[in-house]
């Protein structure tokens, strides 16, 4: 297994400090920034499992808290997609300067409401974001930004997560660039049954390895 560096980071945004973990495999020239869903954090076991798989393909990862602990106590902040998008944009700019690789290729992995932030941020950055993966994404919360997303986008949804699956089918048709919908049969919103999260991690890592 190749060596990797790990930095526990504190990212200044909006007058607060957002805690994160930046891990870069040796010789990585791409970085995936993770945007977690409501009520979750950089310590999300699901996102960390996916991040481990992504790094095994030679791509770096940055998991961070979109909100401080104090901000997260206000439930409304968890669903304030414009606020979360602004945070993700600011952290992305920070990462572009922080990562040692010159002009690293960047991707987003968004879960649930975090996927809406990822798609909105990708729309702002245009071609500067090279790939997006959404897991159980609330893409309906980014509906007005979809036609501005230029990055190749993979939408992963469980077959039993029916309402989210329906909105993701609509989103896949509206995205102007390369877009694929991957349905994990039998899975619900959290991909909790054996093998389901492994399926998510594998297709996500494949997507980033191809586009980053």
NORURQUI-V300789 format. One record per residue. N is the residue number from 0. RES is the residue in three letters. PSI is psi as a letter, one per 40 degrees, with the letter a starting at -180 (* if undefined). Layout:
n=N res=RES psi=PSI
n=N res=RES psi=PSI
//
This chain:
n=0 res=UNK psi=h
n=1 res=UNK psi=i
n=2 res=UNK psi=i
n=3 res=UNK psi=i
n=4 res=UNK psi=i
n=5 res=UNK psi=h
n=6 res=UNK psi=h
n=7 res=UNK psi=h
n=8 res=UNK psi=i
n=9 res=UNK psi=h
n=10 res=UNK psi=h
n=11 res=UNK psi=h
n=12 res=UNK psi=h
n=13 res=UNK psi=f
n=14 res=UNK psi=e
n=15 res=UNK psi=i
n=16 res=UNK psi=h
n=17 res=UNK psi=h
n=18 res=UNK psi=i
n=19 res=UNK psi=i
n=20 res=UNK psi=h
n=21 res=UNK psi=h
n=22 res=UNK psi=h
n=23 res=UNK psi=h
n=24 res=UNK psi=i
n=25 res=UNK psi=h
n=26 res=UNK psi=e
n=27 res=UNK psi=h
n=28 res=UNK psi=e
n=29 res=UNK psi=i
n=30 res=UNK psi=h
n=31 res=UNK psi=h
n=32 res=UNK psi=h
n=33 res=UNK psi=h
n=34 res=UNK psi=h
n=35 res=UNK psi=i
n=36 res=UNK psi=i
n=37 res=UNK psi=h
n=38 res=UNK psi=e
n=39 res=UNK psi=a
n=40 res=UNK psi=a
n=41 res=UNK psi=e
n=42 res=UNK psi=e
n=43 res=UNK psi=h
n=44 res=UNK psi=d
n=45 res=UNK psi=d
n=46 res=UNK psi=d
n=47 res=UNK psi=d
n=48 res=UNK psi=d
n=49 res=UNK psi=d
n=50 res=UNK psi=d
n=51 res=UNK psi=d
n=52 res=UNK psi=d
n=53 res=UNK psi=d
n=54 res=UNK psi=d
n=55 res=UNK psi=e
n=56 res=UNK psi=e
n=57 res=UNK psi=f
n=58 res=UNK psi=h
n=59 res=UNK psi=i
n=60 res=UNK psi=i
n=61 res=UNK psi=h
n=62 res=UNK psi=h
n=63 res=UNK psi=i
n=64 res=UNK psi=h
n=65 res=UNK psi=d
n=66 res=UNK psi=i
n=67 res=UNK psi=i
n=68 res=UNK psi=d
n=69 res=UNK psi=d
n=70 res=UNK psi=d
n=71 res=UNK psi=d
n=72 res=UNK psi=d
n=73 res=UNK psi=h
n=74 res=UNK psi=d
n=75 res=UNK psi=d
n=76 res=UNK psi=d
n=77 res=UNK psi=d
n=78 res=UNK psi=e
n=79 res=UNK psi=g
n=80 res=UNK psi=d
n=81 res=UNK psi=d
n=82 res=UNK psi=d
n=83 res=UNK psi=d
n=84 res=UNK psi=d
n=85 res=UNK psi=d
n=86 res=UNK psi=d
n=87 res=UNK psi=d
n=88 res=UNK psi=d
n=89 res=UNK psi=d
n=90 res=UNK psi=d
n=91 res=UNK psi=d
n=92 res=UNK psi=d
n=93 res=UNK psi=d
n=94 res=UNK psi=d
n=95 res=UNK psi=d
n=96 res=UNK psi=d
n=97 res=UNK psi=d
n=98 res=UNK psi=h
n=99 res=UNK psi=d
n=100 res=UNK psi=h
n=101 res=UNK psi=h
n=102 res=UNK psi=g
n=103 res=UNK psi=i
n=104 res=UNK psi=h
n=105 res=UNK psi=i
n=106 res=UNK psi=i
n=107 res=UNK psi=i
n=108 res=UNK psi=h
n=109 res=UNK psi=h
n=110 res=UNK psi=h
n=111 res=UNK psi=b
n=112 res=UNK psi=d
n=113 res=UNK psi=d
n=114 res=UNK psi=d
n=115 res=UNK psi=d
n=116 res=UNK psi=d
n=117 res=UNK psi=d
n=118 res=UNK psi=d
n=119 res=UNK psi=d
n=120 res=UNK psi=d
n=121 res=UNK psi=d
n=122 res=UNK psi=d
n=123 res=UNK psi=d
n=124 res=UNK psi=e
n=125 res=UNK psi=b
n=126 res=UNK psi=e
n=127 res=UNK psi=e
n=128 res=UNK psi=h
n=129 res=UNK psi=e
n=130 res=UNK psi=i
n=131 res=UNK psi=h
n=132 res=UNK psi=h
n=133 res=UNK psi=h
n=134 res=UNK psi=h
n=135 res=UNK psi=f
n=136 res=UNK psi=h
n=137 res=UNK psi=g
n=138 res=UNK psi=e
n=139 res=UNK psi=d
n=140 res=UNK psi=e
n=141 res=UNK psi=e
n=142 res=UNK psi=d
n=143 res=UNK psi=e
n=144 res=UNK psi=e
n=145 res=UNK psi=d
n=146 res=UNK psi=e
n=147 res=UNK psi=e
n=148 res=UNK psi=h
n=149 res=UNK psi=e
n=150 res=UNK psi=i
n=151 res=UNK psi=h
n=152 res=UNK psi=h
n=153 res=UNK psi=h
n=154 res=UNK psi=h
n=155 res=UNK psi=h
n=156 res=UNK psi=i
n=157 res=UNK psi=i
n=158 res=UNK psi=d
n=159 res=UNK psi=e
n=160 res=UNK psi=g
n=161 res=UNK psi=d
n=162 res=UNK psi=d
n=163 res=UNK psi=d
n=164 res=UNK psi=d
n=165 res=UNK psi=d
n=166 res=UNK psi=d
n=167 res=UNK psi=d
n=168 res=UNK psi=d
n=169 res=UNK psi=d
n=170 res=UNK psi=d
n=171 res=UNK psi=d
n=172 res=UNK psi=d
n=173 res=UNK psi=d
n=174 res=UNK psi=h
n=175 res=UNK psi=d
n=176 res=UNK psi=a
n=177 res=UNK psi=h
n=178 res=UNK psi=h
n=179 res=UNK psi=i
n=180 res=UNK psi=h
n=181 res=UNK psi=h
n=182 res=UNK psi=h
n=183 res=UNK psi=h
n=184 res=UNK psi=h
n=185 res=UNK psi=e
n=186 res=UNK psi=i
n=187 res=UNK psi=a
n=188 res=UNK psi=d
n=189 res=UNK psi=e
n=190 res=UNK psi=f
n=191 res=UNK psi=e
n=192 res=UNK psi=i
n=193 res=UNK psi=h
n=194 res=UNK psi=e
n=195 res=UNK psi=d
n=196 res=UNK psi=d
n=197 res=UNK psi=d
n=198 res=UNK psi=d
n=199 res=UNK psi=d
n=200 res=UNK psi=d
n=201 res=UNK psi=d
n=202 res=UNK psi=d
n=203 res=UNK psi=d
n=204 res=UNK psi=d
n=205 res=UNK psi=d
n=206 res=UNK psi=d
n=207 res=UNK psi=d
n=208 res=UNK psi=d
n=209 res=UNK psi=d
n=210 res=UNK psi=e
n=211 res=UNK psi=*
//
